Each structure stands twice: as C-alpha cells, then as structure tokens.
Amino acid sequence: MSTATGAPTASADTTANPPAATACAAADSDATTAAPAAASLRATTTTAPPKAGGRAHGWQLRFALLSLIWGFSFLFIKVGTHGFAPLQVTLGRVGFGALVLLAVLAVKRERLPRSARTWAHLTVAAFFLNVLPFSLFAYAELTIPSTLAGICNATSPLWGMVLSVVALSEDRPTRRRVAGLGLGFLGVLTVLGAWQGFAGTDLTGTLMALGASLSYPVGWIYVRRTLAGTQRSHLSMSGAQLLLATAQLAVVTPLFTTAPADYPLIPLLAVFTLGALGTGLAFLIQYGLVAEVGPTTAQMVTYFVPVIATAAGVALLHEQLSWNTPVGALIILAGAALTQSRPRPRRPAPPRTDATSA
C-alpha cells in the first residue's frame, strides 16, 4: 500500500508509510507501495498543496475506495495463488498495473523518463517497492491467512522509523515515536501469540510477510536519497518503475516456475483485479488524494487496510480469527500512528505589555 515529503511512486497496498517516506501508492501492501507502487502504487517531486474548493469535497469517496482496493488486495493474492505460482501472481500484478499507467500516460501524452541515471535508480526502486514485497506476500499467503498478511503490512511504518533514523540524518526519534515503536512490536508479538510459543502460526510465512513490509521503507528511503527533486511527473516515474518491475519478473519467473497448464478463471480474474485496480488504479487515486488533501491525510488509508483485509478474509475466505489477531492489529496500528506523529509547534508567547505604561 507514504508520507510528508515527496510524491507517490507505484507501490502496493499500502501501504503504511514511514515518516521519511514518499507518498505511497500501492500494497497492497501492495501501499506502496510501489510504492510507492507500492504502493504504493507510492517518484519524488514536491507534492502540491491541498486544493481548496473544487472537487476536494469528494475526496472522502476516493479515500474509501482506495481503502477497499488495498484492503481486498490480500484476498486477491490468496485467490490468485490457488491457480498460479506466487511469482506468476506477482508478474501478472505488475504487468496489468503497468498497462493501466501506460494507458493513462498515452491519454495525457506524457513521456517516460529519458535519463539513464533515473532509469538505473528506478530499477532499484522497482525491486524493493514492487518485485520483492509483492513476491514475498504471495509466497507468504501460501501458508498464512490473508488476514495475517494484511496485518503484517501495517508494520511498515515501524520498520520505516527504525530505518529512517539510521539512513536519514534529519530524522531523529522522539520519545513519543520510540514508544510507538515499542507498542507496535508488542502488537506483532500479540498477533503471533508469543506467549503460546507461536503455536498455530506458520513462522516462515509470517516472516516473509514482515520482510515484505520491511522492503517498502527500504525502497522509500532509497528513492528519497536518489530521486528527490526529479522533475518528471509522478505518473511518468511510476509507469517506468512498474515497467522495470515487469521486466525483472519476466526474466526471473520462467527460471523458477513452469508455465501454467491452464488458466482458471477465478484466479486469473483475481490477478487481473490485483494489478489493474490494486496497483494501477490505486496509484491514480492516491496521487489525486495527495494533490487534493495532502500526504498526511492521504496516508491515513494505511490504518483502514488491515481492518478491511481482516473483514474480507473472514467473510469471504472463511479464515479463522482468534482473539489475539484483532487485538494485536489494533496495538500495531496505535504504535504506527505514534511513530508518525509530530509534536504540535509551539505558539510564540504573546508580547509582554508594560503595566505601568500610560
């Protein structure tokens, strides 16, 4: 399925966004992601200020739609793996997403970047924001429920805070954000049922999902350090990024998978929807939200994604949900919110008046 500085690049769900990140368009977690997608759908020109009036009053509907798209992405991944290998699901996802963005580029008559340096940096971004996290989520959902994958995706801001402190000298932790980090990882232990010795949870699949969430902030920080100030539009950068992700997977997938013997309709539709909506259309929606209401409001979608992913998995896939899963998810979201919080600027003290003056 990112934040206050920069603009979205194509990512998946979702995306949750660290304080140092750029705005995500993706995910699912695919948020961001990629991300800044993503997606995260979420590559780093200056974000326009929120628009007053005009169509801004309708942003709530697009916000809700984006939450639904990214929340259902984990269900689509699970359904897609019922008919295709995880790498094939990921290849279809970025391929269909790229087609959507290229179609919009053609309609708007925008061009892809021309600089070899930009393409080189986008190749790295495509790996960390699309290829790696999307593939890890697909492999993870072979053994864990889509609900758990969606909740693991919400840990991305926690990883982002840790990495931003190390990689970005201007990002310094406050006590509030450190408390949020501790609270968030307490939520992870609650989801996994640590007091039971992680019984009932596939640890390998869960670690893959957590690794996917870690990959997003790695990519966001790389983009911020290498592509900040690029004059190309977000659409152009993200279209190029998804093209590169598609090319990478087109090379790797045949080496590790065999061609499908058939193409079952339901998994095929799930992969198409995952790419066209969850990665392509979701980026366009997120880009519009960032432009209209600003990245701080737009990134709040992160906190709705695991809720929707959990509801979809339980209602439509009949996945089991023990008490510690939703409780742990709420703790994770509270911790993530704290890691992204900023203290309110202090108002200057009013000038003192001399009581003895005439």
N, C-alpha and C positions, 0 to 999 in steps of 0.2 A: 500497500500500500502505500514535504518536510518543513523546514521552519523559516525562521525570521529573516534570514538573509538569502538572497539568491532566488532562483526560479526553479520550477519543476523540470526534471528530466524524466524520461519514461521509466516507471517502476511498477511494481505490483501493488498489491493490497495496501500498502498500506501502510499502508502504510503508516506507521508511527514514526515520529521524526525527532531526532535529537536536536539540542539547541544549536549545534554547529552546522546542522544540515541545510541542504537546499530543499525547496518545497517539493513534496513527493507526489508522483502520480502513479501509482501503481499498485504491492502486494503486494495484488494480493499482496498481499503481502506482498503481493503481488502482488504503497504503498504504496515504492515507492519506490516502488517502488524501488524505468525503473525509473526507477526512481529516477526517480525519480525518475521512470519507468518509462522499480518501481520499478509507486510506483514507480512508482512510484514513480507507469505512468509516468522522480517526481524525480542550455542547461544552467547557466548561471548569470544571466543578465539581471539588471536591477528590476525588482518587482514594482509594478505600477501601484500607486496609492489607491486605496479603495475609492470606488466611484460613488458619488452622491447622486441619489435620484435615479432616473432612467430605469434600467431593468434590474437594478440592485435589489428591489423589493422581492424578486422571485428567487433569490439565491437559496432560500431555505429548501425549496423543492429540489434543486440540483444537489444540495448538500445531502438530503435524504436519499436521493437516487444514487449518489456516489457511495454512501454508506452501505446501501443494499448491494450494489455491484461488487464492492470489495468484500463485504461480509459473505456473499454467496460464492466467492472465488474458491474458497477452500472446499466447498461442496462440489464444485465443478472439477477441481483437481481430483478429488476422490472418485468421482464417477468416471472421469477420463482414464484413470489408471485401471479401471475394470476392463478396458478394451485395448489399451496401448501401454507400452513401456514408459516409465517415467520420463526418460529423455525425449521420447516421441511426443508426449504430452507437452513438454516444455517447448520443443521445436514448433509444434502447432500453435502454441500460445503466442510466442514472439513473432512467428510468421504472420498470423492473422492480425496481430496488433500492428505490425509494421505496415501491412496493406492499408489499414484504416488511416494511419497517419500519412502515408504517401498519397492516398487519395485526397485527403484534405490539403496537403501541400500542393497538389496539382490544381485543385479548385482555386486555391488562394494565389497560385502562381509564385510560390516561394521556392527557393533553391536550397539544396543540401549544402552543408559547409564545403569549402574548397581547400582549406588549409590542410596540408599533410599533418601538421602538428596537432590540429584539432581532431582529426580522424584517429591519430595514434592515441591520444588521451581518451577519446570516446571508446576505443577498443577495450581499454582497461575498465572504464566505467560500465560498459555493456557486460563485462564478465562479472563484476561484483554486484551490479544492481539488477541484472536480469538472469544471466546464464546460471550462475552459482546458486543464488537463493531460490529461483524458480525450480531448479532441478532438485535441490535439497528438500524443498517442500513436497515435491512429487514423490520422491523416494520415501520420505518420512511417512506419507499417508498410505503407504503400503502396509504399515504396521501400527499406526496410531490413528485415532479418530480425527475427523476433520475439525471437531470442536477443540481438541487439544492443539492442533496445528494453528488454528486461529488465535488461541490464547498465547501460544509461544510467540506469534508475530507481534503481540503487544509489548514484548520485552525490548523491542528495537530502541526506544528512547533510552532505556537503561544502559545498553551497550554504547549507545551514542554519547552519553555523558562521560563514560569512562574513557572512551577513545578521544573525545574532543579535548579533554583535559591534557592528554598525552601529546596529541598531534597539533593542537591549535593553542598557541601561547596566550591568545587573548581570552580564552575561555577558562575561567577559574571557578572552582566549585564553591558554593556557599553551604552553610550548614543545612539549610532547607533542602538543597539538591542532594547533598550526601545522605540526608535522612530519607529522601525519596528513593535513592538507590538501594539503601538497605531494606526499605519497606518493599520495594519491587522484587528483590530477590527472595525475600521472605515469602512473597506471594508465589514465586516459582516453586519453592520447596513445598508450599501448601498444595498447589496443583498436583505436584508429583507424589504427594503423600509420603514425605520423607520419614515421618515417624513410623511408617509401616515398612521401611526398607525399600521404598519404591515398588512395592508389590502391586501387580496389576497394570503396570506401565511398562511399555517397551522402551527401555532406556536408549537403545541405539536410534530408534525413530525420533524420540524426543530430542536427543542431542542434535540430530540432523535439523529439526525444526528450529531449535535455538541457534544453531550455526547459520541457518538462513537469515534469521533476524539480526545476527551479528554482521552478516555480509553487507546489509544495507548501509549502516553508518560508515563502514569502511569505504564503500563506494562514494557516499555523500561527501566525506572528508576529502577523498582524492579529487573529486570534481571541484570542490571549493578551492583547493590549493592549486589546481592546474588550469581550470577553465573559467575562473572568476573574471568577469569583465569581457567575456566573449560577446561580440556584437551580434551574432546570429540569434534569430528568434528561438524561443523555447520549442516551438513546433519543429523547426528545422533540426535543432540539436537532438531532440528526442527521436525524430524519424531516423536520423543517421544512427543513433545508438541502437535502436531496435533492428535496423538493417544489419549492423555488425553482430548483434546477438544472434540473429537468424543465421548469419554466415558461420559463426563459430559452432553453433549447434548442428548445422548442416554437415559440417566436417566430422564432428565428434560422434553424432548419433549413429551413423552406419557402422562405426567401428565397434560399438558396444551393444548394439541391438540388431535384431533381424527384422526385415520388412514384415509388416502385419499380413497375416494370411487373408484377413478380411477387415472390413471397416464397419463395425457395429454402429448402428445409427445413434443410439443414445450417447455412448461415449464420444462419438465424433461431434455431435451437437454440443456436448459439454466443453470439448476442447475449443471448438469454434467460438462459443459464447465467452469462454475464458479469455481468448485472445482478442476478439473483436470488441467485446464490452469491457472486460476486466483489465485489459492492458491498453487498448486503443481508445475507445470512447471515454474510459475513465480518466485518461490523461487530459483529454479536451475539456471535460467537466472541471477537473481540478485546476487546470490552467485558468479557466474562466473565473472560478471561485477566488483564486489568489488575486487575480486582477481586480475583482469587484469588492471583496470584503477583507483582503489582506491575508497573509500567510498564517497569522496567529489563529484567526477564526477558522480558516480552511483546514488547518491541521487537526482541528478537534474531531474530524471524522475518524481519526485513529481510535478514539475511545468507544465508538459505536461498532467498529468492525468485529471485535471478538464477541460482542453481545449477539450480533446478527449471525455470525458464524456458528455460535453455540446453538441458537434457536433453530437455524436451518438444519444442522446436523442431527439434532434430537427429533425434530418434527418430520423431516423428510427422509433421513437415512436411518432413523430409529437407533441412534447411537446412545449408549448408556451414559448417564451423568451422575456421578457420586457427589455428595455434598461439598467435598473439598475443591472440586473443579470450579464452580461458580464463585465460591468464597475466595479462592486463590486468585481468580481472574480479577475480582474487584480490588484485591490488595495490590496486584500488579498495576492496574490502571491508576490507582491512587498514587502509587510510587512514581509511575511515569509522569503523572501530572505535576508532582512536586519537582521532578528533575528538570522540567521545562518552565517552571515558574520563575518569575523575576520579581525582586522586591520593587514596590512602587517608589518612584522617585520622590524624594522629599521636597516638599514645597518650601521655597525660601521664606524665612521668617519675615513678617511684616516690619517695615522700618519703625524704629522706636521714635516716639514723639516726646518732646521735652514738655513735661507737665507744667513747668514754670514759665514757658514762653507765652507771650501775650497773643 
